[in-house]
Amino acid sequence: MIINQGTGFWASPSTLVANATREAGNHCANQRKQLEILSTQERPFGLRPGAYPEGEIRFTCK
């Protein structure tokens, strides 16, 4: 699992997911395996302090 968190309310959760997917792909490629995405989740800016946008990807390498 990789979770990327933005540094402010302007960060796009979809961009954070895309960055996490790229990172996961690189991780699998280093193992000479293929990326298989199990799930993704986007969390927008929240109202509580420190609740910046997040992008999450759950994956496996096969």
C-alpha atoms as one frame of an Amber mdcrd trajectory, in Angstrom:
protein
   0.000   0.000   0.000   1.174   3.510  -0.804  -0.487   6.644   0.540   0.482
  10.072  -0.772  -0.674  13.147   1.103  -0.812  16.631  -0.383   0.783  19.559
   1.398  -2.263  21.802   1.115  -5.914  21.966   0.130  -4.967  22.646  -3.512
  -3.492  19.144  -4.027  -5.524  16.916  -6.337  -6.350  13.464  -4.915  -6.371
  12.001  -8.449  -2.839  13.312  -9.024  -1.754  11.795  -5.715  -3.192   8.412
  -6.800  -1.399   8.705 -10.152   1.890   9.411  -8.385   1.355   6.448  -6.048
   0.587   4.225  -9.049   3.805   5.313 -10.741   5.746   4.613  -7.540   4.140
   1.166  -7.216   4.928   0.407 -10.868   8.578   1.279 -10.308   8.662  -0.910
  -7.200   7.300  -3.902  -9.126   9.567  -3.260 -12.112  12.594  -3.349  -9.802
  11.479  -6.868  -8.841  10.917  -7.741 -12.527   7.222  -8.218 -11.839   3.989
  -6.704 -13.111   1.896  -4.259 -11.102  -1.597  -5.421 -10.194  -3.790  -2.725
  -8.655  -6.157  -4.082  -6.015  -7.886  -0.808  -5.126  -7.482   2.955  -5.094
  -9.011   5.600  -2.905  -9.092   9.389  -3.118  -9.714  11.500  -0.029 -10.332
  15.216  -0.620  -9.428  18.076   1.686 -11.103  17.678   5.084 -12.379  20.174
   7.589 -10.276  18.981  10.516  -6.722  20.367  10.951  -4.096  18.428   9.020
  -6.662  16.630   6.857  -4.983  17.324   3.538  -5.976  15.487   0.360  -4.719
  11.917   0.047  -4.405   9.318  -2.660  -4.076   5.644  -1.734  -3.284   2.584
  -3.819  -3.307  -1.042  -2.710  -1.350  -3.280  -5.036   0.603  -6.455  -5.485
   3.460  -7.400  -7.761   2.987 -10.564  -9.842
